[in-house]
Each structure stands twice: as C-alpha cells, then as structure tokens.
C-alpha cells in the first residue's frame, strides 16, 4: 500500500512539474525541478537569520565596498536592459496591455517574452546577494521581515511564473519592477562608491515612494484583467497576484509611515 501511495505521489509530481508546465522552458537552468530554488531559499534564510549573524558575532564588519560596486553596477546594467526590452515588448502589436493570455507559442515574439521572463527570474535570485552583504557588514537592522519576505517571495514566485505562465500579461509587471530596481541599485551603487550619500534621506524616501507606486500600478494592471470577462488569463493566478500586491503595498506603506512620517510628526 505504501508503494502504491508513493507511486501516486510520484505520478502527481511528474504531472505537475512536466505535463502542466511550459514545454518551452524544459532544460533551462533551474527550471526542471523546484528543488534547487527551494534549497537556495532555505540556505539563504538559514544564513541571514542564523549562520551569518553567528559567524559575524565576534568579527568586525567586512569592508565590501569594491564588491558592492561591481555587484550593483551589474544589477543596474541587467535591470536597465530588461527595462529597454520590456518597453519594446509592451509596444509590440502582439502585446495587449489590458489582457495578454498565456500561450506556449514559439513565435519570435513569444519566445522573447519567455526568455526575458527567465532573465527576470535569474535577477530575483541574484537579488538575494544583497542581504548577504548586509549580514557580512553587520547591518542586521536592514534584514527586516519585509526585506526577507519580499526577496524570498520574488525568487520563488518568479520561478513558478516562468515554469507555468511566462511572458504575456506579466511583462508589464517585470517592466515596472525593473524600472524601480534600476533606480534602487543605482542608489546602492552611489552609496558603495561614496558612503556620504547615505546621509541624504531624499533618496531613501523617494525610492520607497517609487516602490509603493509600483505596487499600486501593478495592482490596477491585474485588477483590469480580473474584471474583464473576455480575458482568459488564469483567474486564480490574478487573485494571488492581487493579494500579494495588496500585502506588499501595506507593508511598504507601514515602513514609509514609521520611517518618514512618524518621526516628522514627533518633531512637530
């Protein structure tokens, strides 16, 4: 009986992972199984919450300015490239901004959206390095619930998207998100090159505002597809996206209030 149960689980797993996924991404790096990405996420969490702080407990913060300059420069370049390509996609005659259904077509346009979806996923994996820098520099106050939840959620969520529903409707989401990250990593680049930039609250405040605007625009984008009766984009996926955007907008709004509005009210 145990053998039968295991066979059923294996069959169900194979059906979910292979039969119901996008056949175009089979054989692509990290896409054939969820285990590598899950392991990356678990190791990431274990390091930043346990092993990393323990390792740094009796050590001085590492000076990683040069490594951070290289890392942030690469992130700016990749995100800016994604922005450029994303603009080209949403301006393409084949793209419908209000509702682009999921398709596994292999036309040059649809393959391009799929390739860019994978690049976006890869960037979400490299984003995790940012937290590793924080731990090694003993900036533990930056490793908040919001930061960790956002990074892990984007890494795991983008894997699911590329595996099952790449391109299409979510190209707009990737475009907006990469615009925000281009600005954010440019700020990180400046602070790594010149630490005095951190003293200016202007950058931090407006980057948070940009992030909140991003979630609002993406929320409207998903909502327009959800309430459109002729849009055959998976409704369950849209509901998940909407709930996550609402949660992220709430968390970033709370962060914004605690860091920029509340202190000002105390002074007044």
C-alpha positions as a Python dict, from the first residue, in 0.01 Angstrom:
ca = {
    (1, 'X'): (0, 0, 0),
    (2, 'X'): (287, 233, 81),
    (3, 'X'): (437, 161, -259),
    (4, 'X'): (106, 247, -426),
    (5, 'X'): (84, 575, -235),
    (6, 'X'): (440, 666, -332),
    (7, 'X'): (367, 582, -694),
    (8, 'X'): (60, 807, -690),
    (9, 'X'): (262, 1092, -537),
    (10, 'X'): (536, 1045, -797),
    (11, 'X'): (281, 1040, -1077),
    (12, 'X'): (112, 1354, -946),
    (13, 'X'): (451, 1526, -908),
    (14, 'X'): (551, 1437, -1264),
    (15, 'X'): (218, 1562, -1394),
    (16, 'X'): (254, 1899, -1217),
    (17, 'X'): (622, 1950, -1294),
    (18, 'X'): (635, 1819, -1651),
    (19, 'X'): (292, 1781, -1810),
    (20, 'X'): (131, 2103, -1688),
    (21, 'X'): (432, 2331, -1723),
    (22, 'X'): (552, 2533, -2021),
    (23, 'X'): (736, 2288, -2250),
    (24, 'X'): (950, 2572, -2388),
    (25, 'X'): (1147, 2613, -2063),
    (26, 'X'): (1241, 2246, -2022),
    (27, 'X'): (1616, 2210, -1985),
    (28, 'X'): (1665, 2577, -1896),
    (29, 'X'): (1884, 2647, -1590),
    (30, 'X'): (1699, 2581, -1260),
    (31, 'X'): (1367, 2519, -1436),
    (32, 'X'): (1326, 2140, -1446),
    (33, 'X'): (1274, 2096, -1072),
    (34, 'X'): (1167, 2325, -786),
    (35, 'X'): (1425, 2169, -552),
    (36, 'X'): (1729, 2385, -648),
    (37, 'X'): (1536, 2709, -596),
    (38, 'X'): (1383, 2581, -272),
    (39, 'X'): (1729, 2482, -147),
    (40, 'X'): (1869, 2823, -243),
    (41, 'X'): (1589, 2991, -48),
    (42, 'X'): (1634, 2772, 260),
    (43, 'X'): (2012, 2824, 263),
    (44, 'X'): (1960, 3198, 215),
    (45, 'X'): (1721, 3215, 511),
    (46, 'X'): (1941, 2997, 731),
    (47, 'X'): (2246, 3212, 659),
    (48, 'X'): (2089, 3555, 709),
    (49, 'X'): (1892, 3455, 1020),
    (50, 'X'): (2124, 3208, 1192),
    (51, 'X'): (2462, 3112, 1045),
    (52, 'X'): (2554, 3461, 922),
    (53, 'X'): (2488, 3653, 1246),
    (54, 'X'): (2657, 3374, 1445),
    (55, 'X'): (2961, 3385, 1214),
    (56, 'X'): (2984, 3766, 1248),
    (57, 'X'): (2921, 3773, 1622),
    (58, 'X'): (3285, 3827, 1721),
    (59, 'X'): (3412, 3966, 1392),
    (60, 'X'): (3442, 4321, 1267),
    (61, 'X'): (3219, 4415, 971),
    (62, 'X'): (3372, 4323, 637),
    (63, 'X'): (3465, 4608, 406),
    (64, 'X'): (3289, 4507, 86),
    (65, 'X'): (3267, 4840, -94),
    (66, 'X'): (3455, 4723, -405),
    (67, 'X'): (3249, 4402, -434),
    (68, 'X'): (2931, 4603, -385),
    (69, 'X'): (3030, 4848, -660),
    (70, 'X'): (3075, 4560, -902),
    (71, 'X'): (2754, 4387, -788),
    (72, 'X'): (2537, 4698, -803),
    (73, 'X'): (2681, 4802, -1139),
    (74, 'X'): (2589, 4461, -1280),
    (75, 'X'): (2239, 4488, -1133),
    (76, 'X'): (2188, 4833, -1285),
    (77, 'X'): (2301, 4708, -1627),
    (78, 'X'): (2083, 4395, -1624),
    (79, 'X'): (1774, 4574, -1492),
    (80, 'X'): (1819, 4859, -1741),
    (81, 'X'): (1850, 4604, -2023),
    (82, 'X'): (1527, 4442, -1903),
    (83, 'X'): (1357, 4783, -1899),
    (84, 'X'): (1462, 4851, -2258),
    (85, 'X'): (1342, 4510, -2376),
    (86, 'X'): (1023, 4538, -2169),
    (87, 'X'): (932, 4867, -2335),
    (88, 'X'): (982, 4708, -2675),
    (89, 'X'): (755, 4420, -2579),
    (90, 'X'): (461, 4622, -2448),
    (91, 'X'): (481, 4847, -2757),
    (92, 'X'): (474, 4544, -2987),
    (93, 'X'): (147, 4499, -3187),
    (94, 'X'): (112, 4144, -3049),
    (95, 'X'): (101, 4264, -2688),
    (96, 'X'): (-229, 4356, -2522),
    (97, 'X'): (-163, 4567, -2213),
    (98, 'X'): (-504, 4503, -2055),
    (99, 'X'): (-508, 4127, -2118),
    (100, 'X'): (-240, 3913, -2276),
    (101, 'X'): (-336, 3546, -2232),
    (102, 'X'): (-90, 3270, -2156),
    (103, 'X'): (37, 3099, -2468),
    (104, 'X'): (307, 2843, -2537),
    (105, 'X'): (362, 2958, -2894),
    (106, 'X'): (716, 2954, -3032),
    (107, 'X'): (697, 3266, -3247),
    (108, 'X'): (995, 3503, -3213),
    (109, 'X'): (783, 3748, -3010),
    (110, 'X'): (651, 3488, -2765),
    (111, 'X'): (992, 3326, -2724),
    (112, 'X'): (1140, 3667, -2648),
    (113, 'X'): (887, 3725, -2370),
    (114, 'X'): (974, 3383, -2231),
    (115, 'X'): (1350, 3449, -2241),
    (116, 'X'): (1301, 3781, -2065),
    (117, 'X'): (1082, 3614, -1802),
    (118, 'X'): (1369, 3377, -1725),
    (119, 'X'): (1618, 3665, -1707),
    (120, 'X'): (1383, 3836, -1461),
    (121, 'X'): (1375, 3519, -1250),
    (122, 'X'): (1756, 3499, -1258),
    (123, 'X'): (1779, 3859, -1136),
    (124, 'X'): (1549, 3776, -844),
    (125, 'X'): (1795, 3502, -745),
    (126, 'X'): (2092, 3740, -764),
    (127, 'X'): (1894, 3991, -555),
    (128, 'X'): (1947, 3758, -258),
    (129, 'X'): (2316, 3852, -254),
    (130, 'X'): (2215, 4198, -134),
    (131, 'X'): (2106, 4055, 202),
    (132, 'X'): (2429, 3855, 232),
    (133, 'X'): (2621, 4183, 206),
    (134, 'X'): (2407, 4328, 484),
    (135, 'X'): (2489, 4039, 717),
    (136, 'X'): (2862, 4041, 640),
    (137, 'X'): (2870, 4416, 706),
    (138, 'X'): (2670, 4362, 1028),
    (139, 'X'): (2382, 4580, 910),
    (140, 'X'): (2139, 4346, 1080),
    (141, 'X'): (1878, 4620, 1125),
    (142, 'X'): (1824, 4616, 747),
    (143, 'X'): (1734, 4246, 743),
    (144, 'X'): (1369, 4308, 829),
    (145, 'X'): (1068, 4082, 779),
    (146, 'X'): (964, 4299, 484),
    (147, 'X'): (1306, 4267, 321),
    (148, 'X'): (1331, 3889, 363),
    (149, 'X'): (969, 3815, 271),
    (150, 'X'): (994, 4029, -41),
    (151, 'X'): (1319, 3871, -160),
    (152, 'X'): (1214, 3511, -98),
    (153, 'X'): (866, 3570, -238),
    (154, 'X'): (1002, 3720, -558),
    (155, 'X'): (1257, 3441, -607),
    (156, 'X'): (1011, 3157, -555),
    (157, 'X'): (718, 3332, -719),
    (158, 'X'): (910, 3420, -1033),
    (159, 'X'): (1017, 3054, -1067),
    (160, 'X'): (652, 2948, -1067),
    (161, 'X'): (568, 3215, -1324),
    (162, 'X'): (847, 3113, -1563),
    (163, 'X'): (766, 2745, -1516),
    (164, 'X'): (395, 2777, -1593),
    (165, 'X'): (289, 3119, -1721),
    (166, 'X'): (589, 3315, -1856),
    (167, 'X'): (564, 3628, -2066),
    (168, 'X'): (222, 3757, -2163),
    (169, 'X'): (37, 3963, -1903),
    (170, 'X'): (329, 3974, -1659),
    (171, 'X'): (566, 4157, -1896),
    (172, 'X'): (422, 4484, -1768),
    (173, 'X'): (492, 4374, -1410),
    (174, 'X'): (854, 4294, -1497),
    (175, 'X'): (897, 4626, -1673),
    (176, 'X'): (771, 4832, -1378),
    (177, 'X'): (968, 4628, -1126),
    (178, 'X'): (1293, 4656, -1324),
    (179, 'X'): (1249, 5035, -1351),
    (180, 'X'): (1228, 5051, -972),
    (181, 'X'): (1526, 4820, -927),
    (182, 'X'): (1737, 5016, -1176),
    (183, 'X'): (1689, 5326, -962),
    (184, 'X'): (1734, 5136, -635),
    (185, 'X'): (2057, 4964, -736),
    (186, 'X'): (2190, 5290, -878),
    (187, 'X'): (2139, 5438, -531),
    (188, 'X'): (2317, 5140, -376),
    (189, 'X'): (2599, 5191, -625),
    (190, 'X'): (2635, 5554, -521),
    (191, 'X'): (2640, 5465, -150),
    (192, 'X'): (2901, 5193, -208),
    (193, 'X'): (3118, 5437, -403),
    (194, 'X'): (3053, 5733, -172),
    (195, 'X'): (2912, 5641, 175),
    (196, 'X'): (2819, 6006, 245),
    (197, 'X'): (2523, 5964, 6),
    (198, 'X'): (2353, 5762, 282),
    (199, 'X'): (2317, 6078, 487),
    (200, 'X'): (2062, 6211, 239),
    (201, 'X'): (1711, 6095, 325),
    (202, 'X'): (1589, 6220, -15),
    (203, 'X'): (1695, 5905, -199),
    (204, 'X'): (1556, 5661, 57),
    (205, 'X'): (1222, 5835, 87),
    (206, 'X'): (1156, 5866, -284),
    (207, 'X'): (1272, 5513, -362),
    (208, 'X'): (1015, 5387, -111),
    (209, 'X'): (752, 5607, -278),
    (210, 'X'): (853, 5462, -614),
    (211, 'X'): (814, 5110, -475),
    (212, 'X'): (467, 5191, -341),
    (213, 'X'): (367, 5341, -677),
    (214, 'X'): (488, 5024, -846),
    (215, 'X'): (260, 4803, -636),
    (216, 'X'): (-36, 5033, -698),
    (217, 'X'): (12, 5027, -1077),
    (218, 'X'): (62, 4651, -1082),
    (219, 'X'): (-250, 4607, -868),
    (220, 'X'): (-454, 4804, -1122),
    (221, 'X'): (-299, 4603, -1405),
    (222, 'X'): (-403, 4271, -1250),
    (223, 'X'): (-743, 4404, -1150),
    (224, 'X'): (-823, 4515, -1506),
    (225, 'X'): (-759, 4160, -1631),
    (226, 'X'): (-956, 4005, -1345),
    (227, 'X'): (-1274, 4205, -1403),
    (228, 'X'): (-1253, 4171, -1781),
    (229, 'X'): (-1497, 3886, -1864),
    (230, 'X'): (-1334, 3823, -2202),
    (231, 'X'): (-983, 3787, -2056),
    (232, 'X'): (-891, 3420, -2025),
    (233, 'X'): (-579, 3475, -1815),
    (234, 'X'): (-590, 3233, -1515),
    (235, 'X'): (-816, 3399, -1257),
    (236, 'X'): (-659, 3212, -965),
    (237, 'X'): (-318, 3348, -1059),
    (238, 'X'): (-459, 3701, -1079),
    (239, 'X'): (-616, 3667, -735),
    (240, 'X'): (-283, 3551, -591),
    (241, 'X'): (-100, 3840, -761),
    (242, 'X'): (-358, 4090, -634),
    (243, 'X'): (-338, 3966, -275),
    (244, 'X'): (42, 3981, -279),
    (245, 'X'): (46, 4330, -426),
    (246, 'X'): (-200, 4448, -164),
    (247, 'X'): (15, 4295, 111),
    (248, 'X'): (335, 4448, -25),
    (249, 'X'): (172, 4790, -62),
    (250, 'X'): (56, 4764, 300),
    (251, 'X'): (399, 4661, 430),
    (252, 'X'): (583, 4931, 235),
    (253, 'X'): (325, 5191, 344),
    (254, 'X'): (379, 5088, 706),
    (255, 'X'): (756, 5115, 657),
    (256, 'X'): (713, 5457, 495),
    (257, 'X'): (497, 5585, 781),
    (258, 'X'): (731, 5458, 1055),
    (259, 'X'): (1046, 5597, 892),
    (260, 'X'): (939, 5922, 725),
    (261, 'X'): (605, 6045, 859),
    (262, 'X'): (606, 5939, 1224),
    (263, 'X'): (947, 6099, 1304),
    (264, 'X'): (834, 6422, 1139),
    (265, 'X'): (516, 6427, 1348),
    (266, 'X'): (721, 6387, 1665),
    (267, 'X'): (933, 6690, 1572),
    (268, 'X'): (622, 6899, 1502),
}
